[in-house]
Amino acid sequence: PNNYIYTLPKKERTMDFIIMGVQRGGTSSLSKNLAAHPEIFINNDKNQEKAEVHYFDLKLQKGIHWYKKQFNYRYKCVGEKSPDLINLPYTFPIIQSVNAFVKLIVLLRDPIERAYSAWKLEVSRNRELRSFQDAMNNELENPKVRNETFYTIQKLYLQRGLYTKYVAQLLEWFPKQNVIFILFDDIRDNPSPVSKKLYQFLNVKHIQQSYEKEHVSANTSKLNVSIREKLKKYFEKDVKELEKIIQRKINWFS
């Protein structure tokens, strides 16, 4: 209730917060802007392979001492960004075992736009040869992947946007007051109130800063209207359920 950051003793301190999703939801921009705060440490290397720690989903075998080396504990508040974590519920109890008081930041984006952006990212990396429509149809026609890992979710463009099940599972492991949900639209259109809310959430002083965007896609193509209408039907029920959990109206499909 007092919105503390529960900093463990020096020898036991790990992370204070994690930006854990969603992929293509503005996490890189958020990380860049949080890194500009004098009381916050987060790796903001332009090379995402260096900036994103991925301890809980890829590098757990390196051990907790390796993980702790990723942070500069001279700062009041230290955190990391691994945007795949929200789609990997098996990591939730592992995160809780490392710091049960961790603050979790989840950015949520229109799942249709998120899927299209993720597809464009895979194309730019030469890891996707299908058109978006073919990729979408393949996913709609085939069963969902149940054993989700970092590798199996990479091309689940639609499934990763069914946020409700992931958010519900997250809240089974962490108290709701320790999780903040931010809509991509809010931080895109009016970032100042969002920054103020985040500073309060992380219990650091409020500073005035201009919000800088990072990793904006070079591919500016727009999604075909007929495909978008088809996907609205796919996601509509899930978005309504999500509204109940995060207790706010979402206007992605208006």
C-alpha positions as a Markdown table, in Angstrom:
| # | Residue | x | y | z |
|---|---|---|---|---|
| 1 | Pro | 0.0 | 0.0 | 0.0 |
| 2 | Asn | 2.9 | 2.4 | 0.6 |
| 3 | Asn | 4.4 | 1.6 | -2.8 |
| 4 | Tyr | 7.8 | 0.7 | -1.5 |
| 5 | Ile | 10.6 | -0.8 | -3.6 |
| 6 | Tyr | 11.6 | -3.7 | -1.3 |
| 7 | Thr | 15.4 | -3.5 | -1.7 |
| 8 | Leu | 16.9 | -6.7 | -0.3 |
| 9 | Pro | 20.3 | -6.6 | 1.6 |
| 10 | Lys | 23.3 | -5.9 | -0.6 |
| 11 | Lys | 24.4 | -9.5 | -0.9 |
| 12 | Glu | 20.9 | -10.7 | -1.8 |
| 13 | Arg | 19.8 | -7.8 | -4.1 |
| 14 | Thr | 18.9 | -8.7 | -7.6 |
| 15 | Met | 16.5 | -6.7 | -9.8 |
| 16 | Asp | 13.9 | -4.2 | -8.7 |
| 17 | Phe | 11.8 | -4.2 | -11.9 |
| 18 | Ile | 11.4 | -6.0 | -15.2 |
| 19 | Ile | 9.9 | -4.7 | -18.4 |
| 20 | Met | 8.5 | -8.0 | -19.5 |
| 21 | Gly | 6.5 | -7.4 | -22.6 |
| 22 | Val | 4.9 | -7.2 | -25.0 |
| 23 | Gln | 7.2 | -7.7 | -27.9 |
| 24 | Arg | 6.8 | -4.8 | -30.4 |
| 25 | Gly | 4.9 | -2.9 | -27.8 |
| 26 | Gly | 7.3 | -0.1 | -27.2 |
| 27 | Thr | 9.6 | -1.7 | -24.7 |
| 28 | Ser | 12.8 | -0.5 | -26.3 |
| 29 | Ser | 11.6 | 3.1 | -26.2 |
| 30 | Leu | 10.5 | 2.8 | -22.6 |
| 31 | Ser | 13.8 | 1.3 | -21.6 |
| 32 | Lys | 15.7 | 4.1 | -23.3 |
| 33 | Asn | 13.7 | 6.7 | -21.5 |
| 34 | Leu | 13.9 | 5.0 | -18.1 |
| 35 | Ala | 17.6 | 4.8 | -18.6 |
| 36 | Ala | 17.8 | 8.6 | -18.7 |
| 37 | His | 16.5 | 8.9 | -15.1 |
| 38 | Pro | 19.3 | 9.5 | -12.6 |
| 39 | Glu | 18.0 | 7.0 | -10.1 |
| 40 | Ile | 17.3 | 4.2 | -12.5 |
| 41 | Phe | 19.7 | 1.6 | -14.0 |
| 42 | Ile | 18.7 | -0.4 | -17.1 |
| 43 | Asn | 20.9 | -1.6 | -19.9 |
| 44 | Asn | 20.1 | 0.6 | -22.9 |
| 45 | Asp | 22.6 | -0.8 | -25.4 |
| 46 | Lys | 21.4 | -0.3 | -29.0 |
| 47 | Asn | 22.3 | -3.9 | -29.7 |
| 48 | Gln | 19.2 | -5.7 | -28.3 |
| 49 | Glu | 21.2 | -8.9 | -27.8 |
| 50 | Lys | 23.2 | -7.0 | -25.2 |
| 51 | Ala | 20.4 | -4.9 | -23.8 |
| 52 | Glu | 18.0 | -7.7 | -23.2 |
| 53 | Val | 19.1 | -10.0 | -20.4 |
| 54 | His | 16.9 | -13.0 | -21.1 |
| 55 | Tyr | 18.0 | -14.7 | -17.9 |
| 56 | Phe | 14.7 | -16.3 | -17.0 |
| 57 | Asp | 13.9 | -17.7 | -20.5 |
| 58 | Leu | 17.3 | -18.4 | -22.1 |
| 59 | Lys | 20.2 | -18.1 | -19.7 |
| 60 | Leu | 19.1 | -19.5 | -16.3 |
| 61 | Gln | 22.0 | -22.0 | -16.5 |
| 62 | Lys | 24.5 | -19.1 | -16.1 |
| 63 | Gly | 23.3 | -18.7 | -12.5 |
| 64 | Ile | 22.2 | -15.9 | -10.2 |
| 65 | His | 25.7 | -14.5 | -9.8 |
| 66 | Trp | 25.9 | -13.9 | -13.6 |
| 67 | Tyr | 22.5 | -12.3 | -13.5 |
| 68 | Lys | 23.5 | -9.9 | -10.7 |
| 69 | Lys | 26.5 | -8.8 | -12.8 |
| 70 | Gln | 24.1 | -7.3 | -15.3 |
| 71 | Phe | 23.1 | -4.5 | -12.8 |
| 72 | Asn | 24.8 | -1.4 | -11.4 |
| 73 | Tyr | 23.7 | -1.4 | -7.7 |
| 74 | Arg | 24.9 | 2.2 | -7.1 |
| 75 | Tyr | 21.5 | 3.2 | -8.5 |
| 76 | Lys | 18.4 | 3.4 | -6.3 |
| 77 | Cys | 16.4 | 1.2 | -8.7 |
| 78 | Val | 17.7 | -1.4 | -11.1 |
| 79 | Gly | 15.9 | -3.4 | -13.7 |
| 80 | Glu | 15.9 | -5.1 | -17.1 |
| 81 | Lys | 14.0 | -5.6 | -20.3 |
| 82 | Ser | 13.1 | -9.1 | -21.7 |
| 83 | Pro | 9.9 | -8.5 | -23.7 |
| 84 | Asp | 9.2 | -12.2 | -24.3 |
| 85 | Leu | 8.6 | -13.1 | -20.7 |
| 86 | Ile | 4.9 | -12.2 | -20.6 |
| 87 | Asn | 4.3 | -14.9 | -23.2 |
| 88 | Leu | 6.3 | -17.5 | -21.2 |
| 89 | Pro | 4.3 | -18.3 | -18.0 |
| 90 | Tyr | 6.7 | -21.0 | -16.9 |
| 91 | Thr | 9.1 | -18.2 | -16.0 |
| 92 | Phe | 6.7 | -16.5 | -13.5 |
| 93 | Pro | 7.5 | -18.8 | -10.5 |
| 94 | Ile | 11.2 | -18.5 | -11.3 |
| 95 | Ile | 11.1 | -14.7 | -11.3 |
| 96 | Gln | 9.1 | -14.9 | -8.1 |
| 97 | Ser | 11.7 | -17.1 | -6.4 |
| 98 | Val | 14.4 | -14.5 | -7.3 |
| 99 | Asn | 12.4 | -11.5 | -6.0 |
| 100 | Ala | 8.9 | -11.9 | -4.9 |
| 101 | Phe | 8.6 | -8.1 | -4.5 |
| 102 | Val | 9.7 | -7.2 | -8.1 |
| 103 | Lys | 7.8 | -4.5 | -9.9 |
| 104 | Leu | 6.6 | -5.7 | -13.4 |
| 105 | Ile | 5.9 | -3.4 | -16.3 |
| 106 | Val | 3.7 | -4.8 | -19.1 |
| 107 | Leu | 3.1 | -2.7 | -22.3 |
| 108 | Leu | 0.0 | -3.8 | -24.2 |
| 109 | Arg | -0.5 | -3.0 | -27.9 |
| 110 | Asp | -3.4 | -3.5 | -30.3 |
| 111 | Pro | -2.8 | -7.2 | -30.9 |
| 112 | Ile | -3.4 | -6.9 | -34.7 |
| 113 | Glu | -0.8 | -4.1 | -35.1 |
| 114 | Arg | 1.5 | -6.0 | -32.7 |
| 115 | Ala | 1.3 | -9.1 | -34.9 |
| 116 | Tyr | 1.9 | -7.2 | -38.1 |
| 117 | Ser | 4.9 | -5.4 | -36.5 |
| 118 | Ala | 6.3 | -8.7 | -35.3 |
| 119 | Trp | 5.9 | -10.2 | -38.8 |
| 120 | Lys | 7.7 | -7.2 | -40.3 |
| 121 | Leu | 10.5 | -7.7 | -37.8 |
| 122 | Glu | 11.0 | -11.3 | -38.7 |
| 123 | Val | 11.0 | -10.4 | -42.4 |
| 124 | Ser | 13.7 | -7.8 | -41.8 |
| 125 | Arg | 15.8 | -10.4 | -40.1 |
| 126 | Asn | 15.4 | -12.8 | -43.0 |
| 127 | Arg | 13.6 | -15.3 | -40.8 |
| 128 | Glu | 10.2 | -15.1 | -42.4 |
| 129 | Leu | 9.4 | -15.9 | -46.0 |
| 130 | Arg | 5.6 | -16.1 | -45.8 |
| 131 | Ser | 3.3 | -13.2 | -46.5 |
| 132 | Phe | 1.5 | -11.9 | -43.5 |
| 133 | Gln | -1.7 | -13.3 | -44.8 |
| 134 | Asp | -0.2 | -16.8 | -45.2 |
| 135 | Ala | 1.4 | -16.7 | -41.8 |
| 136 | Met | -1.9 | -15.6 | -40.3 |
| 137 | Asn | -3.8 | -18.4 | -42.1 |
| 138 | Asn | -1.3 | -21.0 | -41.1 |
| 139 | Glu | -1.7 | -20.0 | -37.4 |
| 140 | Leu | -5.5 | -19.9 | -37.6 |
| 141 | Glu | -5.6 | -23.3 | -39.1 |
| 142 | Asn | -3.1 | -25.1 | -36.8 |
| 143 | Pro | -3.5 | -25.9 | -33.1 |
| 144 | Lys | -2.0 | -23.5 | -30.6 |
| 145 | Val | 1.5 | -24.3 | -29.2 |
| 146 | Arg | 1.1 | -25.4 | -25.6 |
| 147 | Asn | 4.7 | -25.9 | -24.6 |
| 148 | Glu | 5.7 | -22.3 | -25.0 |
| 149 | Thr | 9.4 | -21.5 | -25.1 |
| 150 | Phe | 11.4 | -18.6 | -26.3 |
| 151 | Tyr | 11.9 | -20.4 | -29.6 |
| 152 | Thr | 8.5 | -21.8 | -30.2 |
| 153 | Ile | 6.7 | -18.4 | -29.7 |
| 154 | Gln | 8.7 | -16.4 | -32.2 |
| 155 | Lys | 6.3 | -16.8 | -35.1 |
| 156 | Leu | 3.1 | -17.1 | -33.0 |
| 157 | Tyr | 2.0 | -13.6 | -34.2 |
| 158 | Leu | -1.6 | -14.1 | -33.2 |
| 159 | Gln | -1.3 | -16.3 | -30.2 |
| 160 | Arg | 1.0 | -13.9 | -28.5 |
| 161 | Gly | -1.7 | -11.2 | -28.7 |
| 162 | Leu | -4.2 | -13.2 | -26.7 |
| 163 | Tyr | -3.1 | -11.3 | -23.7 |
| 164 | Thr | -5.8 | -12.3 | -21.2 |
| 165 | Lys | -4.5 | -15.8 | -20.4 |
| 166 | Tyr | -0.9 | -14.5 | -19.9 |
| 167 | Val | -2.0 | -11.6 | -17.7 |
| 168 | Ala | -4.3 | -13.8 | -15.6 |
| 169 | Gln | -1.5 | -16.3 | -15.0 |
| 170 | Leu | 0.9 | -13.4 | -14.1 |
| 171 | Leu | -1.5 | -12.2 | -11.4 |
| 172 | Glu | -1.5 | -15.7 | -9.9 |
| 173 | Trp | 2.1 | -15.2 | -9.0 |
| 174 | Phe | 2.4 | -11.5 | -8.2 |
| 175 | Pro | 0.3 | -9.0 | -6.3 |
| 176 | Lys | -1.7 | -6.7 | -8.6 |
| 177 | Gln | -0.2 | -3.6 | -7.0 |
| 178 | Asn | 3.3 | -4.8 | -8.2 |
| 179 | Val | 2.2 | -5.0 | -11.8 |
| 180 | Ile | 1.6 | -2.0 | -14.1 |
| 181 | Phe | -0.2 | -2.2 | -17.4 |
| 182 | Ile | 0.5 | 0.5 | -20.0 |
| 183 | Leu | -1.3 | 0.8 | -23.3 |
| 184 | Phe | 1.0 | 1.5 | -26.3 |
| 185 | Asp | -1.5 | 4.2 | -27.4 |
| 186 | Asp | -1.1 | 6.2 | -24.2 |
| 187 | Ile | 2.7 | 6.3 | -24.3 |
| 188 | Arg | 2.6 | 7.1 | -28.1 |
| 189 | Asp | 0.1 | 9.9 | -27.9 |
| 190 | Asn | 0.8 | 11.5 | -24.5 |
| 191 | Pro | 3.9 | 10.1 | -22.8 |
| 192 | Ser | 4.3 | 12.6 | -20.0 |
| 193 | Pro | 1.5 | 11.3 | -17.7 |
| 194 | Val | 2.7 | 7.8 | -18.4 |
| 195 | Ser | 6.2 | 8.7 | -17.3 |
| 196 | Lys | 4.9 | 10.3 | -14.1 |
| 197 | Lys | 2.9 | 7.2 | -13.4 |
| 198 | Leu | 5.9 | 5.0 | -13.9 |
| 199 | Tyr | 8.2 | 7.0 | -11.7 |
| 200 | Gln | 5.6 | 6.8 | -8.9 |
| 201 | Phe | 5.3 | 3.1 | -9.5 |
| 202 | Leu | 9.1 | 2.6 | -9.2 |
| 203 | Asn | 9.2 | 5.1 | -6.3 |
| 204 | Val | 11.7 | 7.4 | -7.9 |
| 205 | Lys | 11.6 | 11.2 | -8.1 |
| 206 | His | 9.6 | 12.7 | -11.0 |
| 207 | Ile | 11.7 | 14.4 | -13.7 |
| 208 | Gln | 10.7 | 16.3 | -16.8 |
| 209 | Gln | 12.0 | 14.8 | -20.0 |
| 210 | Ser | 11.1 | 14.5 | -23.6 |
| 211 | Tyr | 10.1 | 11.0 | -24.7 |
| 212 | Glu | 12.3 | 9.5 | -27.3 |
| 213 | Lys | 11.3 | 6.7 | -29.6 |
| 214 | Glu | 13.6 | 3.7 | -30.3 |
| 215 | His | 13.5 | 0.9 | -32.9 |
| 216 | Val | 10.7 | 2.4 | -35.1 |
| 217 | Ser | 10.2 | 0.0 | -38.0 |
| 218 | Ala | 11.6 | 1.1 | -41.4 |
| 219 | Asn | 8.7 | -0.8 | -43.1 |
| 220 | Thr | 5.8 | 1.7 | -43.0 |
| 221 | Ser | 3.4 | -0.5 | -44.9 |
| 222 | Lys | -0.2 | -0.7 | -43.6 |
| 223 | Leu | -2.2 | -3.8 | -42.9 |
| 224 | Asn | -4.9 | -4.7 | -45.5 |
| 225 | Val | -8.3 | -3.6 | -44.2 |
| 226 | Ser | -10.0 | -6.9 | -44.9 |
| 227 | Ile | -7.3 | -8.8 | -43.0 |
| 228 | Arg | -7.7 | -6.4 | -40.1 |
| 229 | Glu | -11.5 | -7.0 | -40.0 |
| 230 | Lys | -10.9 | -10.7 | -40.0 |
| 231 | Leu | -8.5 | -10.5 | -37.1 |
| 232 | Lys | -10.8 | -8.1 | -35.1 |
| 233 | Lys | -13.3 | -11.0 | -34.8 |
| 234 | Tyr | -10.4 | -13.3 | -33.6 |
| 235 | Phe | -9.3 | -10.9 | -30.9 |
| 236 | Glu | -12.5 | -9.1 | -29.8 |
| 237 | Lys | -13.6 | -11.5 | -27.1 |
| 238 | Asp | -10.1 | -11.6 | -25.6 |
| 239 | Val | -9.9 | -7.8 | -25.4 |
| 240 | Lys | -13.2 | -7.6 | -23.6 |
| 241 | Glu | -11.9 | -10.1 | -21.0 |
| 242 | Leu | -8.6 | -8.1 | -20.7 |
| 243 | Glu | -10.6 | -4.9 | -20.0 |
| 244 | Lys | -12.1 | -6.6 | -16.9 |
| 245 | Ile | -8.7 | -7.7 | -15.6 |
| 246 | Ile | -6.9 | -4.4 | -16.0 |
| 247 | Gln | -10.1 | -2.4 | -15.3 |
| 248 | Arg | -10.0 | 0.1 | -18.1 |
| 249 | Lys | -11.6 | 0.6 | -21.5 |
| 250 | Ile | -9.5 | -0.4 | -24.5 |
| 251 | Asn | -10.3 | 1.3 | -27.8 |
| 252 | Trp | -8.1 | -0.7 | -30.1 |
| 253 | Phe | -11.0 | -1.7 | -32.4 |
| 254 | Ser | -13.1 | 1.4 | -32.3 |
